[in-house]
Amino acid sequence: MKTLQTFRSKYILAAMMLLIAIPAFARVNIRQSSDNGQGNFPDGWALLGRTVVIPLAANGKAVKATRQIICPNQDRLNGACDGGDYLFVFQIQSTSTNVNINIGKLQGFVKTDGDHGAGTYGVMICDDPNNDQELCTTDPNDPNFNNISNITFKVKNKTSVTFTVPSFHTFPAGTTPEEGQGTTFYIQTHQNTALPIAYPSLGIN
C-alpha cells in the first residue's frame, strides 16, 4: 500500500509540474525580422512597404491595422517573390478584448510550427539592429515572450485562419518608423506561380 501511495504521489507531482510548464511553451511561433533579410538590403525582400493604418470594426470591437508583404527568400523580382513564397505581415493595435483576427483568401498555406523562420504563422519580433526596416513587435523587457503567450491560432479551412487575442499588450514603438508599433502577425504561403499574387483578406470579430 505504501508503494502504491508513493507511486500516486509521484504521478500527481509529475502531472502538476507538467501543467505548470505548459504556459512557457503554449505560444504561437516567433519569427525575427532578420529571418527575412538584413536591413541594409530591403530591395531583396521588401515587396510591399507598410501601408497606411486601416481601421477595422465589428461586434463592438475595433483595431488599427497596418500591412506589408515580404519575400522571405530575398528573391524579389519584377514585382513578385520569384520562388512563390510570400510572407504577409499584419501589425495590429487595439484596446478591445477577445478579438479574432481573421485572415482569409489564402492560397498555398500549410500550418507548420517552429521559431526563427521554420513556422508558417506567428508573431514577428524586432531584432535590431539586424533589420530595422520591417514591421515587427518590439518588447525588450520581455525576453520570454510572456506578453504574447495568450495568443492562439486556428486553421479554419484551407484558405482561412484565425489568431485569437484575449487582450492586446501595449508594446512600445519600434526604433524606426518602418518597425511601427503593435502586435505583428505573419502568415507564410507558397504559390505554384509567383504571379498573380493572391492577396489575403483581413477582418475581425
C-alpha positions as CSV (number, residue, x, y, z in Angstrom):
1,M,0.0,0.0,0.0
2,K,2.8,2.4,0.8
3,T,4.4,1.7,-2.6
4,L,1.1,2.5,-4.3
5,Q,0.7,5.7,-2.4
6,T,4.2,6.7,-3.2
7,F,3.6,6.0,-6.9
8,R,0.4,8.0,-6.8
9,S,2.1,10.9,-5.1
10,K,4.9,11.0,-7.7
11,Y,2.3,10.7,-10.5
12,I,0.3,13.7,-9.2
13,L,3.5,15.7,-8.7
14,A,4.7,15.0,-12.2
15,A,1.3,15.9,-13.6
16,M,1.3,19.2,-11.7
17,M,4.8,20.1,-12.9
18,L,3.7,19.4,-16.5
19,L,0.7,21.7,-16.1
20,I,2.9,24.4,-14.7
21,A,5.4,24.1,-17.5
22,I,2.8,24.3,-20.3
23,P,2.3,28.1,-20.4
24,A,6.0,28.6,-21.1
25,F,5.6,26.6,-24.4
26,A,2.0,27.3,-25.2
27,R,2.5,30.2,-27.5
28,V,2.5,31.0,-31.2
29,N,5.7,30.8,-33.3
30,I,8.3,33.6,-33.1
31,R,10.0,34.9,-36.2
32,Q,12.7,37.6,-36.2
33,S,12.6,40.3,-38.8
34,S,16.2,39.5,-39.8
35,D,15.0,36.0,-40.7
36,N,13.5,37.7,-43.8
37,G,16.7,39.7,-44.8
38,Q,19.0,42.3,-43.5
39,G,18.0,45.9,-43.0
40,N,20.7,47.2,-45.4
41,F,19.2,45.3,-48.3
42,P,15.4,45.8,-48.3
43,D,15.3,45.8,-52.1
44,G,15.8,42.0,-51.9
45,W,12.9,41.2,-49.6
46,A,10.5,44.2,-49.2
47,L,7.9,43.5,-51.8
48,L,5.2,45.9,-50.5
49,G,6.1,48.6,-48.0
50,R,4.0,49.3,-44.9
51,T,0.5,50.6,-45.7
52,V,-1.4,53.4,-44.1
53,V,-3.3,52.5,-40.9
54,I,-6.6,50.8,-41.7
55,P,-9.4,50.9,-39.1
56,L,-11.4,47.7,-38.7
57,A,-14.5,47.3,-36.5
58,A,-17.1,44.5,-35.8
59,N,-19.3,43.5,-32.9
60,G,-18.3,46.4,-30.8
61,K,-14.6,45.7,-31.2
62,A,-12.1,47.9,-33.1
63,V,-8.5,47.6,-34.2
64,K,-6.0,49.6,-36.2
65,A,-4.1,47.5,-38.8
66,T,-1.0,48.0,-41.0
67,R,0.1,45.6,-43.7
68,Q,3.2,44.6,-45.5
69,I,4.4,41.9,-47.9
70,I,7.8,40.3,-47.7
71,C,9.8,37.9,-49.8
72,P,11.2,35.6,-47.1
73,N,13.8,34.1,-49.5
74,Q,15.1,37.6,-50.5
75,D,14.1,36.9,-54.1
76,R,12.1,39.9,-55.0
77,L,12.0,40.2,-58.8
78,N,9.7,42.0,-61.2
79,G,7.0,42.8,-58.6
80,A,6.8,39.3,-57.2
81,C,8.6,36.8,-54.9
82,D,10.3,34.8,-57.6
83,G,10.1,31.4,-55.9
84,G,6.4,31.8,-54.9
85,D,6.9,32.1,-51.1
86,Y,5.1,35.1,-49.6
87,L,5.1,36.5,-46.1
88,F,2.1,38.6,-45.3
89,V,2.6,40.8,-42.2
90,F,-0.2,42.4,-40.2
91,Q,0.5,44.8,-37.4
92,I,-2.4,45.4,-35.0
93,Q,-3.2,47.8,-32.2
94,S,-6.3,47.6,-30.1
95,T,-7.8,48.1,-26.7
96,S,-10.6,45.6,-27.3
97,T,-10.6,42.2,-25.7
98,N,-11.2,38.7,-27.1
99,V,-10.6,39.8,-30.7
100,N,-10.4,37.3,-33.6
101,I,-8.0,38.4,-36.3
102,N,-9.4,36.6,-39.4
103,I,-7.1,36.2,-42.4
104,G,-8.8,34.7,-45.5
105,K,-8.4,34.1,-49.2
106,L,-5.1,32.3,-48.5
107,Q,-3.5,30.4,-51.3
108,G,-0.9,27.7,-50.5
109,F,-0.9,28.0,-46.7
110,V,0.2,24.9,-44.8
111,K,0.4,25.1,-41.0
112,T,3.9,24.5,-39.8
113,D,5.2,25.1,-36.3
114,G,8.6,26.4,-35.3
115,D,10.6,29.5,-34.5
116,H,13.1,31.6,-36.4
117,G,11.8,31.1,-39.9
118,A,10.6,27.5,-39.6
119,G,7.0,28.3,-38.8
120,T,4.4,29.5,-41.3
121,Y,2.4,31.6,-38.8
122,G,3.1,33.5,-35.6
123,V,4.3,36.8,-34.3
124,M,7.1,38.9,-35.9
125,I,9.7,40.1,-33.4
126,C,12.1,43.1,-33.9
127,D,15.8,42.2,-33.6
128,D,17.6,45.5,-34.0
129,P,20.0,46.3,-35.5
130,N,19.9,43.4,-38.0
131,N,16.7,44.5,-39.6
132,D,15.0,47.7,-38.5
133,Q,13.2,48.3,-41.9
134,E,10.2,46.0,-41.4
135,L,7.0,45.9,-39.3
136,C,7.7,44.0,-36.1
137,T,6.8,43.7,-32.4
138,T,9.4,45.2,-30.1
139,D,9.5,44.4,-26.4
140,P,13.0,44.4,-24.9
141,N,11.7,43.8,-21.4
142,D,10.0,40.5,-22.3
143,P,12.7,38.1,-23.4
144,N,10.4,35.1,-22.6
145,F,7.6,36.4,-24.8
146,N,5.1,36.3,-21.9
147,N,3.2,39.2,-23.4
148,I,2.1,37.1,-26.4
149,S,1.6,33.8,-24.6
150,N,-2.2,34.3,-24.5
151,I,-2.5,34.4,-28.3
152,T,-3.9,31.3,-30.0
153,F,-4.0,30.2,-33.7
154,K,-6.6,28.1,-35.5
155,V,-6.8,26.9,-39.1
156,K,-10.5,27.3,-40.1
157,N,-10.1,25.7,-43.6
158,K,-7.6,25.6,-46.4
159,T,-7.9,29.3,-47.1
160,S,-8.8,30.9,-43.8
161,V,-7.0,31.1,-40.4
162,T,-7.6,33.0,-37.1
163,F,-5.4,34.5,-34.4
164,T,-7.4,35.0,-31.2
165,V,-6.1,37.7,-28.8
166,P,-7.8,37.8,-25.3
167,S,-6.1,41.2,-24.7
168,F,-3.5,43.2,-26.6
169,H,-0.4,44.2,-24.8
170,T,0.7,47.9,-25.3
171,F,4.0,47.3,-27.0
172,P,6.4,50.3,-27.4
173,A,7.1,51.8,-30.8
174,G,9.9,50.5,-32.8
175,T,13.3,52.2,-33.1
176,T,12.4,53.3,-36.7
177,P,9.1,54.3,-38.3
178,E,9.4,51.2,-40.5
179,E,9.0,48.9,-37.5
180,G,5.8,50.5,-36.5
181,Q,4.0,49.7,-33.2
182,G,1.8,46.9,-32.1
183,T,1.3,43.1,-32.2
184,T,2.7,42.0,-35.5
185,F,1.4,38.7,-37.0
186,Y,2.7,36.9,-40.0
187,I,1.4,34.2,-42.4
188,Q,3.6,32.5,-45.0
189,T,2.2,30.9,-48.1
190,H,3.6,29.2,-51.2
191,Q,2.1,29.8,-54.6
192,N,2.8,27.5,-57.5
193,T,3.3,30.5,-59.7
194,A,4.7,33.8,-58.4
195,L,2.1,35.9,-60.2
196,P,-0.6,36.9,-59.8
197,I,-0.2,37.5,-56.1
198,A,-3.1,36.0,-54.0
199,Y,-3.7,38.9,-51.5
200,P,-5.3,37.7,-48.3
201,S,-8.3,39.4,-46.7
202,L,-8.2,40.8,-43.2
203,G,-11.1,41.1,-40.8
204,I,-12.1,40.9,-37.1
205,N,-14.9,39.7,-34.9
